[in-house]
Amino acid sequence: MDVNTESFVSQLVKLVAEAGLKDVEVIGGGKDWISDVEREGLKRGLHVTVHNLASA
């Protein structure tokens, strides 16, 4: 992910949560991206699992 804005992450996680998903897997990404997804996931009751791109 080259572009990371708070509003993009917020809207993405919102759509995932509204789809009824409770678990999300993130494969790779920068520290800020992962941190933002985890934070937004917590707000919406999503469990976020992060996998290192090298081990995926």
PDB file as gemmi writes it, atoms N, CA and C in Angstrom:
CRYST1    1.000    1.000    1.000  90.00  90.00  90.00 P 1                      
ATOM      1  N   MET A   1       0.844  -1.165   0.000  1.00  0.00           N  
ATOM      2  CA  MET A   1       0.000   0.000   0.000  1.00  0.00           C  
ATOM      3  C   MET A   1       0.889   1.227   0.000  1.00  0.00           C  
ATOM      4  N   ASP A   2       0.853   1.986  -1.055  1.00  0.00           N  
ATOM      5  CA  ASP A   2       1.688   3.179  -1.149  1.00  0.00           C  
ATOM      6  C   ASP A   2       1.041   4.408  -0.540  1.00  0.00           C  
ATOM      7  N   VAL A   3      -0.285   4.442  -0.561  1.00  0.00           N  
ATOM      8  CA  VAL A   3      -1.005   5.599  -0.044  1.00  0.00           C  
ATOM      9  C   VAL A   3      -1.820   5.166   1.162  1.00  0.00           C  
ATOM     10  N   ASN A   4      -1.656   5.874   2.242  1.00  0.00           N  
ATOM     11  CA  ASN A   4      -2.375   5.530   3.462  1.00  0.00           C  
ATOM     12  C   ASN A   4      -2.924   6.807   4.068  1.00  0.00           C  
ATOM     13  N   THR A   5      -4.230   6.925   4.056  1.00  0.00           N  
ATOM     14  CA  THR A   5      -4.849   8.056   4.733  1.00  0.00           C  
ATOM     15  C   THR A   5      -5.801   7.501   5.770  1.00  0.00           C  
ATOM     16  N   GLU A   6      -5.999   8.261   6.812  1.00  0.00           N  
ATOM     17  CA  GLU A   6      -6.881   7.816   7.885  1.00  0.00           C  
ATOM     18  C   GLU A   6      -8.295   7.575   7.362  1.00  0.00           C  
ATOM     19  N   SER A   7      -8.754   8.438   6.472  1.00  0.00           N  
ATOM     20  CA  SER A   7     -10.118   8.281   5.969  1.00  0.00           C  
ATOM     21  C   SER A   7     -10.252   7.029   5.103  1.00  0.00           C  
ATOM     22  N   PHE A   8      -9.215   6.693   4.326  1.00  0.00           N  
ATOM     23  CA  PHE A   8      -9.257   5.480   3.508  1.00  0.00           C  
ATOM     24  C   PHE A   8      -9.345   4.249   4.392  1.00  0.00           C  
ATOM     25  N   VAL A   9      -8.481   4.170   5.378  1.00  0.00           N  
ATOM     26  CA  VAL A   9      -8.468   3.022   6.283  1.00  0.00           C  
ATOM     27  C   VAL A   9      -9.792   2.932   7.035  1.00  0.00           C  
ATOM     28  N   SER A  10     -10.279   4.054   7.511  1.00  0.00           N  
ATOM     29  CA  SER A  10     -11.533   4.078   8.248  1.00  0.00           C  
ATOM     30  C   SER A  10     -12.684   3.563   7.381  1.00  0.00           C  
ATOM     31  N   GLN A  11     -12.768   4.026   6.153  1.00  0.00           N  
ATOM     32  CA  GLN A  11     -13.840   3.597   5.255  1.00  0.00           C  
ATOM     33  C   GLN A  11     -13.690   2.128   4.868  1.00  0.00           C  
ATOM     34  N   LEU A  12     -12.469   1.682   4.634  1.00  0.00           N  
ATOM     35  CA  LEU A  12     -12.237   0.280   4.284  1.00  0.00           C  
ATOM     36  C   LEU A  12     -12.686  -0.643   5.416  1.00  0.00           C  
ATOM     37  N   VAL A  13     -12.264  -0.335   6.627  1.00  0.00           N  
ATOM     38  CA  VAL A  13     -12.627  -1.161   7.781  1.00  0.00           C  
ATOM     39  C   VAL A  13     -14.134  -1.086   8.030  1.00  0.00           C  
ATOM     40  N   LYS A  14     -14.719   0.077   7.841  1.00  0.00           N  
ATOM     41  CA  LYS A  14     -16.164   0.233   8.004  1.00  0.00           C  
ATOM     42  C   LYS A  14     -16.912  -0.691   7.041  1.00  0.00           C  
ATOM     43  N   LEU A  15     -16.506  -0.721   5.781  1.00  0.00           N  
ATOM     44  CA  LEU A  15     -17.160  -1.585   4.790  1.00  0.00           C  
ATOM     45  C   LEU A  15     -17.004  -3.065   5.135  1.00  0.00           C  
ATOM     46  N   VAL A  16     -15.829  -3.432   5.604  1.00  0.00           N  
ATOM     47  CA  VAL A  16     -15.592  -4.826   6.000  1.00  0.00           C  
ATOM     48  C   VAL A  16     -16.501  -5.190   7.172  1.00  0.00           C  
ATOM     49  N   ALA A  17     -16.582  -4.314   8.156  1.00  0.00           N  
ATOM     50  CA  ALA A  17     -17.425  -4.576   9.325  1.00  0.00           C  
ATOM     51  C   ALA A  17     -18.902  -4.632   8.939  1.00  0.00           C  
ATOM     52  N   GLU A  18     -19.329  -3.742   8.064  1.00  0.00           N  
ATOM     53  CA  GLU A  18     -20.724  -3.722   7.627  1.00  0.00           C  
ATOM     54  C   GLU A  18     -21.086  -4.971   6.819  1.00  0.00           C  
ATOM     55  N   ALA A  19     -20.077  -5.608   6.229  1.00  0.00           N  
ATOM     56  CA  ALA A  19     -20.310  -6.849   5.485  1.00  0.00           C  
ATOM     57  C   ALA A  19     -20.504  -8.029   6.427  1.00  0.00           C  
ATOM     58  N   GLY A  20     -20.314  -7.789   7.725  1.00  0.00           N  
ATOM     59  CA  GLY A  20     -20.550  -8.822   8.720  1.00  0.00           C  
ATOM     60  C   GLY A  20     -19.338  -9.658   9.084  1.00  0.00           C  
ATOM     61  N   LEU A  21     -18.177  -9.286   8.576  1.00  0.00           N  
ATOM     62  CA  LEU A  21     -16.968 -10.032   8.908  1.00  0.00           C  
ATOM     63  C   LEU A  21     -16.498  -9.678  10.309  1.00  0.00           C  
ATOM     64  N   LYS A  22     -15.927 -10.651  10.999  1.00  0.00           N  
ATOM     65  CA  LYS A  22     -15.416 -10.431  12.356  1.00  0.00           C  
ATOM     66  C   LYS A  22     -13.903 -10.597  12.438  1.00  0.00           C  
ATOM     67  N   ASP A  23     -13.317 -11.252  11.433  1.00  0.00           N  
ATOM     68  CA  ASP A  23     -11.879 -11.494  11.386  1.00  0.00           C  
ATOM     69  C   ASP A  23     -11.332 -10.999  10.063  1.00  0.00           C  
ATOM     70  N   VAL A  24     -10.171 -10.345  10.110  1.00  0.00           N  
ATOM     71  CA  VAL A  24      -9.515  -9.816   8.926  1.00  0.00           C  
ATOM     72  C   VAL A  24      -8.054 -10.224   8.972  1.00  0.00           C  
ATOM     73  N   GLU A  25      -7.533 -10.679   7.834  1.00  0.00           N  
ATOM     74  CA  GLU A  25      -6.108 -10.980   7.732  1.00  0.00           C  
ATOM     75  C   GLU A  25      -5.448  -9.930   6.861  1.00  0.00           C  
ATOM     76  N   VAL A  26      -4.383  -9.339   7.368  1.00  0.00           N  
ATOM     77  CA  VAL A  26      -3.600  -8.363   6.635  1.00  0.00           C  
ATOM     78  C   VAL A  26      -2.270  -9.022   6.307  1.00  0.00           C  
ATOM     79  N   ILE A  27      -1.922  -9.034   5.037  1.00  0.00           N  
ATOM     80  CA  ILE A  27      -0.656  -9.634   4.614  1.00  0.00           C  
ATOM     81  C   ILE A  27       0.250  -8.516   4.129  1.00  0.00           C  
ATOM     82  N   GLY A  28       1.301  -8.292   4.900  1.00  0.00           N  
ATOM     83  CA  GLY A  28       2.262  -7.259   4.558  1.00  0.00           C  
ATOM     84  C   GLY A  28       1.731  -5.870   4.845  1.00  0.00           C  
ATOM     85  N   GLY A  29       2.515  -4.882   4.489  1.00  0.00           N  
ATOM     86  CA  GLY A  29       2.139  -3.488   4.694  1.00  0.00           C  
ATOM     87  C   GLY A  29       3.103  -2.796   5.631  1.00  0.00           C  
ATOM     88  N   GLY A  30       3.103  -1.491   5.547  1.00  0.00           N  
ATOM     89  CA  GLY A  30       3.967  -0.696   6.404  1.00  0.00           C  
ATOM     90  C   GLY A  30       3.439  -0.626   7.818  1.00  0.00           C  
ATOM     91  N   LYS A  31       4.295  -0.191   8.721  1.00  0.00           N  
ATOM     92  CA  LYS A  31       3.907  -0.102  10.136  1.00  0.00           C  
ATOM     93  C   LYS A  31       2.691   0.787  10.339  1.00  0.00           C  
ATOM     94  N   ASP A  32       2.649   1.922   9.648  1.00  0.00           N  
ATOM     95  CA  ASP A  32       1.527   2.842   9.818  1.00  0.00           C  
ATOM     96  C   ASP A  32       0.228   2.228   9.318  1.00  0.00           C  
ATOM     97  N   TRP A  33       0.279   1.573   8.168  1.00  0.00           N  
ATOM     98  CA  TRP A  33      -0.904   0.920   7.588  1.00  0.00           C  
ATOM     99  C   TRP A  33      -1.450  -0.129   8.556  1.00  0.00           C  
ATOM    100  N   ILE A  34      -0.565  -0.993   9.029  1.00  0.00           N  
ATOM    101  CA  ILE A  34      -0.974  -2.061   9.939  1.00  0.00           C  
ATOM    102  C   ILE A  34      -1.533  -1.479  11.232  1.00  0.00           C  
ATOM    103  N   SER A  35      -0.859  -0.488  11.774  1.00  0.00           N  
ATOM    104  CA  SER A  35      -1.321   0.146  13.010  1.00  0.00           C  
ATOM    105  C   SER A  35      -2.705   0.766  12.827  1.00  0.00           C  
ATOM    106  N   ASP A  36      -2.899   1.441  11.707  1.00  0.00           N  
ATOM    107  CA  ASP A  36      -4.191   2.079  11.439  1.00  0.00           C  
ATOM    108  C   ASP A  36      -5.303   1.047  11.273  1.00  0.00           C  
ATOM    109  N   VAL A  37      -5.034  -0.042  10.573  1.00  0.00           N  
ATOM    110  CA  VAL A  37      -6.042  -1.088  10.389  1.00  0.00           C  
ATOM    111  C   VAL A  37      -6.383  -1.732  11.725  1.00  0.00           C  
ATOM    112  N   GLU A  38      -5.373  -1.998  12.536  1.00  0.00           N  
ATOM    113  CA  GLU A  38      -5.627  -2.591  13.854  1.00  0.00           C  
ATOM    114  C   GLU A  38      -6.466  -1.654  14.719  1.00  0.00           C  
ATOM    115  N   ARG A  39      -6.129  -0.376  14.724  1.00  0.00           N  
ATOM    116  CA  ARG A  39      -6.860   0.603  15.535  1.00  0.00           C  
ATOM    117  C   ARG A  39      -8.323   0.711  15.078  1.00  0.00           C  
ATOM    118  N   GLU A  40      -8.532   0.825  13.788  1.00  0.00           N  
ATOM    119  CA  GLU A  40      -9.893   0.932  13.269  1.00  0.00           C  
ATOM    120  C   GLU A  40     -10.662  -0.371  13.482  1.00  0.00           C  
ATOM    121  N   GLY A  41      -9.965  -1.488  13.374  1.00  0.00           N  
ATOM    122  CA  GLY A  41     -10.606  -2.774  13.620  1.00  0.00           C  
ATOM    123  C   GLY A  41     -11.118  -2.885  15.041  1.00  0.00           C  
ATOM    124  N   LEU A  42     -10.324  -2.436  15.985  1.00  0.00           N  
ATOM    125  CA  LEU A  42     -10.742  -2.457  17.394  1.00  0.00           C  
ATOM    126  C   LEU A  42     -12.002  -1.623  17.604  1.00  0.00           C  
ATOM    127  N   LYS A  43     -12.063  -0.486  16.948  1.00  0.00           N  
ATOM    128  CA  LYS A  43     -13.227   0.389  17.078  1.00  0.00           C  
ATOM    129  C   LYS A  43     -14.501  -0.302  16.598  1.00  0.00           C  
ATOM    130  N   ARG A  44     -14.353  -1.193  15.622  1.00  0.00           N  
ATOM    131  CA  ARG A  44     -15.513  -1.816  14.984  1.00  0.00           C  
ATOM    132  C   ARG A  44     -15.688  -3.289  15.354  1.00  0.00           C  
ATOM    133  N   GLY A  45     -14.915  -3.752  16.336  1.00  0.00           N  
ATOM    134  CA  GLY A  45     -15.070  -5.124  16.795  1.00  0.00           C  
ATOM    135  C   GLY A  45     -14.498  -6.177  15.865  1.00  0.00           C  
ATOM    136  N   LEU A  46     -13.525  -5.792  15.036  1.00  0.00           N  
ATOM    137  CA  LEU A  46     -12.871  -6.746  14.138  1.00  0.00           C  
ATOM    138  C   LEU A  46     -11.587  -7.272  14.768  1.00  0.00           C  
ATOM    139  N   HIS A  47     -11.345  -8.552  14.599  1.00  0.00           N  
ATOM    140  CA  HIS A  47     -10.080  -9.137  15.010  1.00  0.00           C  
ATOM    141  C   HIS A  47      -9.158  -9.087  13.800  1.00  0.00           C  
ATOM    142  N   VAL A  48      -8.021  -8.419  13.935  1.00  0.00           N  
ATOM    143  CA  VAL A  48      -7.082  -8.263  12.828  1.00  0.00           C  
ATOM    144  C   VAL A  48      -5.861  -9.120  13.085  1.00  0.00           C  
ATOM    145  N   THR A  49      -5.537  -9.987  12.126  1.00  0.00           N  
ATOM    146  CA  THR A  49      -4.336 -10.812  12.172  1.00  0.00           C  
ATOM    147  C   THR A  49      -3.379 -10.301  11.100  1.00  0.00           C  
ATOM    148  N   VAL A  50      -2.131 -10.060  11.476  1.00  0.00           N  
ATOM    149  CA  VAL A  50      -1.138  -9.538  10.537  1.00  0.00           C  
ATOM    150  C   VAL A  50      -0.117 -10.612  10.225  1.00  0.00           C  
ATOM    151  N   HIS A  51       0.124 -10.836   8.933  1.00  0.00           N  
ATOM    152  CA  HIS A  51       1.127 -11.789   8.486  1.00  0.00           C  
ATOM    153  C   HIS A  51       2.243 -11.026   7.781  1.00  0.00           C  
ATOM    154  N   ASN A  52       3.458 -11.379   8.097  1.00  0.00           N  
ATOM    155  CA  ASN A  52       4.611 -10.802   7.430  1.00  0.00           C  
ATOM    156  C   ASN A  52       4.606 -11.246   5.977  1.00  0.00           C  
ATOM    157  N   LEU A  53       4.828 -10.345   5.057  1.00  0.00           N  
ATOM    158  CA  LEU A  53       4.790 -10.642   3.632  1.00  0.00           C  
ATOM    159  C   LEU A  53       5.797 -11.736   3.260  1.00  0.00           C  
ATOM    160  N   ALA A  54       6.935 -11.756   3.916  1.00  0.00           N  
ATOM    161  CA  ALA A  54       7.963 -12.751   3.615  1.00  0.00           C  
ATOM    162  C   ALA A  54       7.533 -14.173   3.991  1.00  0.00           C  
ATOM    163  N   SER A  55       6.654 -14.285   4.983  1.00  0.00           N  
ATOM    164  CA  SER A  55       6.251 -15.623   5.424  1.00  0.00           C  
ATOM    165  C   SER A  55       4.884 -16.016   4.879  1.00  0.00           C  
ATOM    166  N   ALA A  56       4.265 -15.139   4.084  1.00  0.00           N  
ATOM    167  CA  ALA A  56       2.916 -15.422   3.551  1.00  0.00           C  
ATOM    168  C   ALA A  56       2.958 -16.394   2.384  1.00  0.00           C  
TER     169      ALA A  56                                                      
END                                                                             
